[in-house]
Amino acid sequence: MQSTIFRVLIFLILMFALTSCGTTTPTTPPRPPVLTLPKAVADEGPDIPFQDPNILAEIGASSHPVVTTEELQACLASGEVVYGITLQNTNVRSAPQVDACRVGRIPRGSLVRVTGSTATNPTILVPTPTPTRRSAAPSNPPEPTLGYVEDIQPLFNRSCRACHSGVVKSAGLQVTEYAALMAGSNKGPVVIPGDADGSLLWQQVGSGKMPLTGALPAAERALVLNWILAGAPEQRPVAEPAIASTAEAPNADPAENSQLWLTVDDDNINAVPETCKTDVTSPKQLISSELFLPISCGIAPRTAELSSLFKIYSIPLPTATSIPAVQVAQTGAPITTTAAAREPISDTEAAPGAAAAVAPSGGVPAPFASGANAAATGLQASTLNVPPPSDSDGWMTPAGGFCVEQRLATKLDRGITALAFAPDGTLFMALDTPLGEDADPLILYDAYHPSRSIAAYNTNNDSGFGEIFNESTRITGMTYYNGALYLSRAGEVGRIVDGGGYERLAVGFAVNSQLFHANDGIAIVNGWLYISAGGVIDGYSDGPIVGIPEAAAINVVGGGNRFAARLVRAPLDALLAQRSIETFQTAARGLRNPYGLTTDPAGRLWITDNGATNVPEDVSAGDEVNLFDPNAVPPGLAEDSTPFYGFPLALNGSPPDWYTKPVLALPNTSAPTSITWAYGTIFYGQYGSDPGLYRLGRSADGSVVTERIMLVWPLLATTTAPDGALWIGTGDGGLFRLTPGCG
């Protein structure tokens, strides 16, 4: 009896314990697990992933690879054509001799069709020294000597132009031109030829401190190192043709002993102004095999393989010679657009010189070029017929353009990161850390450093300027609504009620200060508060995200935070009552660094997204202007039913049918920033390639195009005043008011 009672007691105790444990289980829904990249990717950076699965989700072509001279000749003997690229600017000769008449030239990096070969001395022919195709991380440069123009300039144009171009020259340093780079910065020379350790350039690049957007991949750091060690030459020296010993064939021309000459098609050859000294009967079209890299037999290489080889051999991506013009309805005059749609190259075709393999200069890759939302954007503005951007133009005030008025008389000593107007004309300005030539980048790029502030400025009479909130973390978005200034800053959302202090409303957003991801934009529409929440992983320089579904990729770039890499929204009344991030829900996905968020008169939201860095030019990095319509995407939708924009789809394959195309796809490294609606259209800033203030307009065929109306850097803030005027704030403390009508 006692044993039975004892067993019952034990059972009751166990049940009570289990029940008690159950009651203490947290009611907060579990968050997705943090997905981490493979160690090799996270530590060293990957090889360019042009093997399946790859960036464009392409299947390898079924062509027969050609690597050696013997394979090349065997392919030609079978009646097939050999495809390859020129490794240097290559002269086309009329005969198989290095001093024969030059009948044309082929630029470096051109895709060439070889239809025949001529061995000048087959009995002693030696194999052509064809470079071995390697991964994108060689420990030694692929060429005997590196040159700035061939190897370093393309790298710096892609990764460093935002801060050290001819326009920007941060710290007095320009790296996009050889003479300017060698002249150095405000602190003196940055390159000491032959001495990498003593070169400030290598100290910054080699340690990963520069670029600020993320360390260069190991292969590119190696290029910079080896270039400095090689003496930092402006160009590679022209290689002399190999000459065999005359002792092997005393009666032969020495230049012919080790030469294999290749017959090339007419389409590959550019004419030269020179004429032959003597008439040539039936001239041949021959190039030296030493300047040619064979790739495939019978079938042209695909775009991805060409891009990979350009990367490996530091060949600048080819560009088209011109950009199509678009007719303007009002004047009939042509304009040049920086974001016209492009046709993709065929999977089995390649244009001469591989020019069609990538978007033309200033364009965007074809898969992301056209916007499905473009026809319904409701833009009223026509184009202004301004010329395309260049680093040499001034502030543009074209006929019918804009007056530019500087306010506050002189620039502030603080960068302006966000602007917002109250209905009475008070302008709120989010100010960054104090400016200075020796500013500490660890503070400048630290979202949490408590030295930011907000100033209020009475724009009606230029009085009443003063700080209303100081010792803040970085503020990236502001909007004024119903008697309060709402802030998006360093992982949280808060507000300042008129006459009151700061109130935190929600905390827990992902932040990466080095990439400026600190919640980004903020807007209030129809009683809902929207945050364009950035991710915390670049998605390319941190390691390409391939081979996983889009939802998992979003989780990676968001660092496992379900309030990152997307547009989120919360009912304002619920947010004010609960003061919790749990009031937010996903409105749209596929964003990386959405600097800007604004509304138009129809209540739609416009978003600028700053895409990934260090991305090959023929792949979209996700720099976009996007449109979100709350009426078309009501609250409460399941997350997998919300719109998905261009990141990280740009790194995960061709977009599927449900992908939401941007209103405007921008060239890689454009880095669009703040955005606002004014004068019947959208204005936005750009601090990367071709920096300045841009506006959207419509061409005669109804397509949306963009044009720069002001050259200014770095433009971080835009807003529209109650009187409709456009205001901009810059990272160097400038404040400007723009109004239309100047001739």
MARVODO-744445 format. One record per residue (C-alpha): residue in three letters; x, y, z. Coordinates in steps of 0.001 Angstrom, whole numbers, padded with zeros to 6 digits, always signed. Layout:
MARVODO-744445
ALAXYZ...
//
This chain:
MARVODO-744445
MET+000000+000000+000000GLN+002767+002356+000993SER+004708+001572-002199THR+001615+002375-004274ILE+001142+005703-002511PHE+004860+006434-002971ARG+004659+005787-006719VAL+001592+008030-006983LEU+003386+010825-005156ILE+006404+010511-007419PHE+004122+010652-010486LEU+002345+013771-009183ILE+005678+015485-008440LEU+006940+014762-011941MET+003743+016031-013526PHE+003922+019183-011443ALA+007526+019758-012458LEU+006759+019290-016143THR+003761+021599-015925SER+005806+024229-014130CYS+008499+024110-016822GLY+005833+024599-019466THR+004469+027702-017832THR+007861+029393-017885THR+008403+028927-021640PRO+008804+032389-023282THR+005819+033486-025336THR+007989+035463-027808PRO+007954+033711-031200PRO+011310+032114-031988ARG+013513+033993-034452PRO+015181+032328-037418PRO+018604+030879-036645VAL+021628+032910-037648LEU+023034+031465-040863THR+026768+031801-041262LEU+028823+031593-044398PRO+031363+028783-044823LYS+034643+029479-043053ALA+036664+029663-046252VAL+034325+032349-047574ALA+034151+034326-044358ASP+037921+034320-043770GLU+039508+034633-047164GLY+036784+035570-049613PRO+035765+033118-052325ASP+036906+032560-055841ILE+034532+034229-058268PRO+031715+031654-058372PHE+031391+031058-062088GLN+031192+027326-061569ASP+027795+025907-060761PRO+026055+027074-058714ASN+027057+030505-059943ILE+025891+034088-059838LEU+023816+033877-062995ALA+022665+030280-062446GLU+024048+029332-065856ILE+024777+025775-066884GLY+028242+025238-068310ALA+028447+025304-072100SER+029099+021984-073776SER+032029+023319-075783HIS+035323+021493-075936PRO+037929+023356-073855VAL+041200+024382-075454VAL+044259+025145-073337THR+047461+024014-075045THR+048888+024760-078475GLU+048427+021127-079463GLU+044719+021259-078594LEU+044368+024488-080560GLN+045910+022957-083681ALA+043908+019754-083304CYS+040680+021804-083192LEU+041617+023716-086338ALA+042610+020482-088077SER+039130+019101-087406GLY+037588+022036-089281GLU+036329+023847-086184VAL+036937+027425-085054VAL+038918+028239-081903TYR+037599+030995-079629GLY+039811+032938-077242ILE+040754+036392-076000THR+043700+038686-076656LEU+045866+039207-073582GLN+047444+042399-074935ASN+046701+044970-077614THR+047602+042852-080623ASN+048887+043824-084049VAL+047516+041972-087075ARG+050247+041230-089618SER+050107+040514-093334ALA+052645+037706-093032PRO+053970+035439-090252GLN+056742+037826-089248VAL+056987+040295-086378ASP+058100+043061-088763ALA+055544+042312-091476CYS+053120+044988-092602ARG+050521+045789-089955VAL+047049+045505-091483GLY+045065+046148-088296ARG+044936+045741-084534ILE+042782+043934-081962PRO+042224+045522-078535ARG+043166+043684-075378GLY+040395+041489-074002SER+038644+041007-077357LEU+036872+037743-078104VAL+038600+036401-081232ARG+037678+033691-083762VAL+040731+031824-085037THR+040181+029957-088296GLY+043679+028713-089095SER+047312+028608-088046THR+050697+029017-089664ALA+053743+027368-088114THR+056725+029222-089577ASN+059104+026399-088716PRO+057069+023305-087795THR+060111+021128-087250ILE+061302+023139-084283LEU+057983+024651-083164VAL+057733+024978-079395PRO+054417+025052-077534THR+052919+028472-077015PRO+053373+029538-073383THR+049648+029687-072666PRO+048893+030982-069146THR+047233+028435-066902ARG+043673+029275-065943ARG+043648+029635-062206SER+041261+030554-059440ALA+040728+034252-058834ALA+043241+034336-055987PRO+046718+033934-057494SER+049608+034474-055137ASN+051598+035972-058004PRO+050341+038259-060779PRO+049387+036438-064010GLU+051620+038762-066058PRO+055398+039123-065627THR+054937+042830-064780LEU+051822+044615-063624GLY+050701+048035-064782TYR+048431+050630-063214VAL+046326+051111-066347GLU+045839+047402-066998ASP+045623+045986-063475ILE+045065+048612-060773GLN+042892+051316-062328PRO+039916+049002-063070LEU+040071+047702-059506PHE+040154+051190-057954ASN+037433+052488-060295ARG+035141+049751-059041SER+035958+049767-055336CYS+037426+053161-054386ARG+035792+055704-056684ALA+033095+056707-054199CYS+035652+058340-051897HIS+038743+058998-054017SER+037665+060058-057522GLY+038311+063224-059474VAL+035188+064718-057876VAL+035561+063523-054315LYS+039279+063370-053415SER+038673+062451-049787ALA+041737+063467-047734GLY+043082+065006-050939LEU+043615+061593-052538GLN+042475+060521-056004VAL+043208+056918-056984THR+041369+056765-060310GLU+044192+058413-062320TYR+047855+057407-062201ALA+049382+060888-061893ALA+046955+061876-059138LEU+047582+058658-057203MET+051342+059058-057373ALA+050999+062701-056279GLY+049577+061407-053002SER+047192+062869-050435ASN+047146+065720-047941LYS+049670+063703-045933GLY+052119+063240-048788PRO+052939+060336-051123VAL+050918+057165-050610VAL+052893+054942-053010ILE+056629+054349-052683PRO+057605+052279-055745GLY+059235+049024-054696ASP+058437+049528-050998ALA+055012+048150-050123ASP+055524+048258-046347GLY+056417+051922-046539SER+053487+052789-048832LEU+050445+054192-047052LEU+048267+052798-049845TRP+049309+049221-049064GLN+049139+049811-045312GLN+045467+050720-045690VAL+044499+048204-048397GLY+046564+045310-047064SER+045147+045643-043551GLY+041575+045809-044832LYS+041012+049318-043429MET+040320+050484-046952PRO+038005+050526-048790LEU+035654+051528-045989THR+032885+049517-047614GLY+034813+046299-047038ALA+038242+044768-047562LEU+039221+043824-051096PRO+039345+040106-051916ALA+042707+038435-051385ALA+043416+038295-055145GLU+042935+042036-055551ARG+045029+042853-052496ALA+047760+040702-054050LEU+047565+042741-057251VAL+048094+045993-055361LEU+050985+044516-053380ASN+052760+043039-056422TRP+052235+046216-058437ILE+053967+048327-055787LEU+056766+045774-055438ALA+057214+045848-059229GLY+057912+049578-059060ALA+054335+050861-059490PRO+054633+051384-063277GLU+051895+053220-065143GLN+051639+050548-067830ARG+052926+047070-068435PRO+055991+046959-070681VAL+055335+045507-074115ALA+056659+041952-074162GLU+059257+041271-076808PRO+058509+038230-078992ALA+060442+035123-078019ILE+063373+034400-080342ALA+064829+030927-080517SER+068562+030347-080615THR+070007+030550-084117ALA+072234+027632-083259GLU+069225+025331-083650ALA+068505+026521-087191PRO+071269+028759-088509ASN+069601+029371-091857ALA+066205+030312-090418ASP+064881+033699-089425PRO+065359+033776-085627ALA+061921+035342-085162GLU+060315+032407-086922ASN+061862+029609-084887SER+059303+029607-082049GLN+056353+031394-083573LEU+052838+030119-084211TRP+050714+032586-086140LEU+046911+032479-086069THR+044484+033549-088781VAL+041671+035747-087416ASP+038308+036912-088753ASP+037704+040369-090248ASP+035152+041218-087547ASN+037832+041203-084868ILE+040135+043701-086531ASN+040218+047464-086104ALA+041641+049401-089014VAL+044888+051297-088516PRO+045822+054555-090245GLU+049205+053262-091398THR+049754+051927-094911CYS+052164+049245-095895LYS+055487+050405-097301THR+055149+047889-100105ASP+052122+046431-101787VAL+051104+043114-100323THR+049522+040536-102584SER+046704+038636-100829PRO+047688+039791-097337LYS+046987+037407-094496GLN+045456+038419-091181LEU+047729+036893-088573ILE+048378+037432-084903SER+051037+035917-082683SER+049786+033020-080572GLU+051808+034391-077664LEU+049265+037188-077257PHE+046233+034908-077504LEU+044529+032816-074789PRO+042555+029919-076365ILE+039335+029011-074556SER+037074+026683-076512CYS+036705+024713-079713GLY+033608+024954-081883ILE+031339+026937-079514ALA+031911+030470-078266PRO+032514+030806-074519ARG+029635+032052-072428THR+029451+035460-070796ALA+030203+034070-067355GLU+033403+032361-068485LEU+034611+035499-070233SER+033907+037594-067157SER+035806+035122-065011LEU+038839+035251-067295PHE+038755+039055-067413LYS+038827+038997-063636ILE+041684+036494-063441TYR+043855+038340-065973SER+042899+041830-064740ILE+041393+042804-068083PRO+038915+045712-067851LEU+035420+044679-068807PRO+034674+045758-072410THR+032170+048534-072982ALA+030168+049601-075994THR+031308+052636-077913SER+028013+054478-077591ILE+024824+054589-075580PRO+021449+054678-077354ALA+019755+058048-077316VAL+016143+058568-076283GLN+013959+061173-077981VAL+012343+063786-075753ALA+008725+064502-076585GLN+008782+068259-075909THR+011785+069243-077993GLY+012611+066267-080136ALA+016229+066647-079022PRO+018113+063532-078011ILE+019314+062864-074497THR+021589+060175-073176THR+020197+058117-070326THR+022294+056403-067681ALA+019877+053547-067172ALA+018312+052437-070440ALA+017298+048815-070790ARG+019853+046539-072415GLU+019474+043293-074316PRO+021318+040359-072781ILE+023882+038464-074784SER+022732+035099-076040ASP+023869+032004-074171THR+025584+030747-077297GLU+026569+033976-079025ALA+029336+036426-078360ALA+029831+039698-080171PRO+033231+040691-081543GLY+035410+041923-078753ALA+032868+040567-076254ALA+031313+044015-076232ALA+027816+042621-075817ALA+028806+040522-072847VAL+028329+043432-070466ALA+026216+046530-070207PRO+027467+049647-071962SER+029248+052222-069845GLY+026761+053838-067504GLY+024176+051155-068165VAL+023018+048222-066116PRO+023054+044468-066667ALA+020168+043356-068837PRO+018398+040999-066407PHE+017753+043913-064051ALA+017504+046773-066515SER+013797+047417-067046GLY+011237+048188-064368ALA+007881+046447-064358ASN+006509+049300-062240ALA+007747+051998-064598ALA+004513+052374-066551ALA+002455+052948-063404THR+004705+055321-061480GLY+002641+058429-062156LEU+005611+060692-062835GLN+004607+064039-064277ALA+008080+065298-065148SER+009574+065169-068602THR+013311+065008-069121LEU+015352+068208-069027ASN+017584+067304-071956VAL+020768+067559-069874PRO+024017+065856-070912PRO+025204+062640-069301PRO+027229+062883-066073SER+030948+063458-066033ASP+033429+064293-063306SER+034289+067584-064980ASP+030901+069289-065204GLY+029734+071927-062733TRP+026393+072426-061075MET+023915+072051-063882THR+021274+074720-064373PRO+019936+073927-067849ALA+017246+075968-069560GLY+014092+075446-067570GLY+016223+073950-064809PHE+016865+075010-061221CYS+018158+077875-059129VAL+020598+076751-056426GLU+020659+078828-053250GLN+023077+078086-050417ARG+021593+078599-046942LEU+023198+079316-043565ALA+025733+081505-045430THR+028604+079075-044805LYS+028856+075335-044469LEU+028440+073733-041070ASP+031285+071939-039351ARG+029060+068843-039157GLY+027877+066536-041912ILE+024112+066498-042547THR+022723+062933-042628ALA+018936+063559-042652LEU+016427+066411-043101ALA+012730+066853-042227PHE+010359+069831-042273ALA+007595+070726-039829PRO+004499+072424-041329ASP+005549+075817-039910GLY+008778+075822-041940THR+011097+074597-039212LEU+013793+072402-040710PHE+015243+069627-038549MET+018785+068590-039466ALA+020518+065442-038253LEU+024190+066322-037787ASP+027080+063872-037822THR+030385+064040-035978PRO+032464+067212-036319LEU+034264+067437-039625GLY+037985+067831-039995GLU+040866+066831-042164ASP+042039+064354-039527ALA+038615+062937-038660ASP+038849+059486-037133PRO+037133+057081-039560LEU+036440+054721-036667ILE+034200+057441-035237LEU+032893+058753-038546TYR+031724+055273-039515ASP+030594+054211-036040ALA+026810+054304-035817TYR+026892+054106-032013HIS+029386+056884-031288PRO+027397+059403-029172SER+028410+062670-030751ARG+025593+063270-033221SER+022815+065781-032723ILE+019663+067340-034180ALA+019393+071054-034909ALA+016229+073058-035587TYR+016439+075876-038126ASN+013746+078436-038892THR+013945+078684-042667ASN+011392+081501-042870ASN+013721+084130-041428ASP+017082+082356-041034SER+016837+082542-037264GLY+016458+080191-034357PHE+019202+077746-035360GLY+020198+075534-032461GLU+020473+071981-031197ILE+017398+070354-029675PHE+018905+066894-029111ASN+022559+065992-028647GLU+024757+063031-027777SER+022860+060813-030205THR+023902+057776-032185ARG+023873+058088-035987ILE+020526+059284-037376THR+019784+058055-040896GLY+016113+058986-041323MET+013676+061590-040012THR+010046+062460-040692TYR+007677+064910-038996TYR+004152+063759-038195ASN+001353+065129-036001GLY+003455+067261-033670ALA+006460+064965-033344LEU+009763+064324-035098TYR+010259+060584-035707LEU+013818+059235-035951SER+015467+056123-037364ARG+018860+055722-035700ALA+021458+053033-034964GLY+019218+050055-034312GLU+016160+051828-032961VAL+013172+054031-033737GLY+012176+056964-031536ARG+010516+060357-031526ILE+010788+063869-030095VAL+007414+065429-029325ASP+007286+069211-029734GLY+008674+070720-026550GLY+009637+067341-025117GLY+012570+064974-024960TYR+013541+061871-026876GLU+011339+058760-026510ARG+012490+055311-027615LEU+009736+053403-029439ALA+011461+050216-030640VAL+014941+048735-030505GLY+016516+045645-032060PHE+017090+046508-035736ALA+020288+045181-037298VAL+023163+047632-037622ASN+026441+047596-039524SER+027983+051005-039047GLN+030798+050502-041554LEU+028234+049980-044304PHE+026026+052789-042929HIS+023277+050291-042121ALA+021546+051905-039173ASN+017844+051309-039950ASP+018064+053812-042815GLY+014847+055559-043964ILE+011589+056279-042139ALA+008110+057321-043358ILE+004544+057409-042034VAL+001652+056589-044380ASN-002023+056117-043503GLY-001334+055450-039837TRP+001554+053032-040443LEU+005210+053720-039672TYR+007652+052255-042239ILE+011352+051541-041778SER+013636+050572-044669ALA+015853+048277-042620GLY+019289+047489-044050GLY+021206+044243-043886VAL+024518+043691-042117ILE+026422+041640-044718ASP+027494+043021-048062GLY+026564+039861-049918TYR+029526+039849-052248SER+032715+041221-050730ASP+031752+039291-047588GLY+031243+036197-049733PRO+028796+035548-052578ILE+025533+034011-051462VAL+024744+031230-053912GLY+023020+027901-053935ILE+020412+028700-051272PRO+016802+029946-051536GLU+016056+033661-051436ALA+014503+033503-047965ALA+017637+031907-046556ALA+019798+034453-048371ILE+017823+037268-046747ASN+018470+035653-043388VAL+022200+035619-044109VAL+022442+039278-045167GLY+020255+040256-042212GLY+022524+038412-039788GLY+019579+036286-038636ASN+017585+039401-037688ARG+014038+039246-039056PHE+013891+043051-038993ALA+016737+043504-041479ALA+017264+043507-045267ARG+013640+044432-045880LEU+010951+047084-045588VAL+009032+046719-042312ARG+005949+048492-040973ALA+004021+048868-037722PRO+000638+050438-036854LEU+001643+053743-035315ASP-000944+053563-032527ALA+000208+050055-031562LEU+003858+051132-031653LEU+003151+054104-029390ALA+001200+051913-026982GLN+003476+048873-026831ARG+006863+050445-027610SER+008137+047149-028980ILE+009826+046009-032181GLU+007375+043088-032168THR+004724+045451-033560PHE+006597+045480-036876GLN+005915+043104-039768THR+007540+042544-043150ALA+006184+044691-045999ALA+008785+043819-048669ARG+012091+041955-048899GLY+015278+042047-050958LEU+016934+045271-049742ARG+020565+045730-048720ASN+021191+049319-047690PRO+018009+051318-048339TYR+019263+054799-047554GLY+016183+056674-048683LEU+012459+056320-048047THR+009801+058852-049040THR+006149+059109-050030ASP+004425+060644-053032PRO+001015+062375-053172ALA-000648+058999-053869GLY+000695+057547-050615ARG+003170+055203-052279LEU+006678+054694-050938TRP+009856+055191-052954ILE+013055+053466-051834THR+016667+053882-052872ASP+018746+050764-052294ASN+022541+050804-052216GLY+023633+047456-053641ALA+026600+045193-053000THR+030229+046177-053543ASN+033000+044550-055588VAL+030500+042919-057961PRO+031463+042152-061592GLU+030069+044805-063905ASP+027956+042347-065893VAL+025999+041346-062776SER+023551+043700-061097ALA+024626+044632-057572GLY+021114+045783-056665ASP+021579+049576-056840GLU+017960+050552-057487VAL+015090+052993-057154ASN+012106+050901-056024LEU+008400+051589-055575PHE+006107+050091-052924ASP+002330+050618-052964PRO+000690+049934-049554ASN-002713+049651-051231ALA-001474+046770-053390VAL+000322+045046-050511PRO-002018+045210-047498PRO-000719+044494-043985GLY-000917+040982-042620LEU+000386+039143-045686ALA+002531+036093-045135GLU+006177+037001-045525ASP+006687+034818-048595SER+003849+036727-050298THR+005483+040144-049929PRO+007373+041816-052801PHE+011030+040866-053323TYR+013414+043445-054784GLY+016863+043009-056320PHE+019096+042007-053405PRO+020372+039348-052894LEU+018694+038005-056025ALA+021424+039837-057927LEU+023837+037315-056464ASN+021613+034273-056528GLY+020724+033781-060175SER+018420+035246-062807PRO+015274+036780-061311PRO+012191+034549-061166ASP+008775+035547-062430TRP+007680+036864-059026TYR+010674+039205-058699THR+009606+042859-058310LYS+011529+044868-060871PRO+012736+048339-059902VAL+011416+051541-061371LEU+015022+052257-062204ALA+018012+049915-062099LEU+021219+051895-061576PRO+024803+051086-062555ASN+026820+049206-059953THR+028442+051375-057235SER+026002+054235-057888ALA+025211+054146-054154PRO+021896+056065-054168THR+021161+057853-050906SER+018281+060053-049770ILE+015112+060471-051814THR+012144+062866-051902TRP+009129+063800-054038ALA+009179+067350-055446TYR+007926+069181-058537GLY+005954+066220-059827THR+008745+063677-059717ILE+011385+061939-057618PHE+014754+063436-056696TYR+017485+061345-055129GLY+021134+061616-054184GLN+024017+059482-055371TYR+027443+059398-053733GLY+029160+056581-055647SER+029809+056598-059376ASP+028834+059907-061016PRO+027777+061497-057698GLY+025220+064265-057423LEU+021522+065080-057342TYR+019349+063192-059831ARG+015731+063416-060938LEU+013440+061010-062734GLY+011728+061920-065973ARG+009825+060252-068788SER+011052+059835-072318ALA+008804+059965-075356ASP+008086+056229-075187GLY+006961+056502-071553SER+010009+054859-070034VAL+011527+056289-066874VAL+015022+057736-067196THR+017308+059542-064771GLU+019464+062610-065233ARG+021860+064511-063012ILE+020924+068143-062386MET+023616+068992-059840LEU+027159+067823-059243VAL+027617+067667-055484TRP+029296+065258-053067PRO+028536+063683-050704LEU+024783+064204-050925LEU+023244+062378-047949ALA+019946+064161-047275THR+017006+065486-049293THR+013568+066745-048279THR+010716+068887-049574ALA+009609+072065-047788PRO+005972+072995-047106ASP+006192+075511-049985GLY+007281+072709-052349ALA+010951+073701-052628LEU+013609+070999-052690TRP+016302+071069-049990ILE+019488+069032-049843GLY+022125+068490-047161THR+025651+067236-047745GLY+028149+065264-045751ASP+030503+068249-045719GLY+027978+070521-044007GLY+026355+072194-047010LEU+022663+073125-047045PHE+020987+074162-050324ARG+017506+075130-051548LEU+016539+074372-055158THR+013668+075990-057050PRO+012761+075656-060746GLY+012745+078240-063474CYS+016302+079436-064004GLY+017308+079919-067620
//
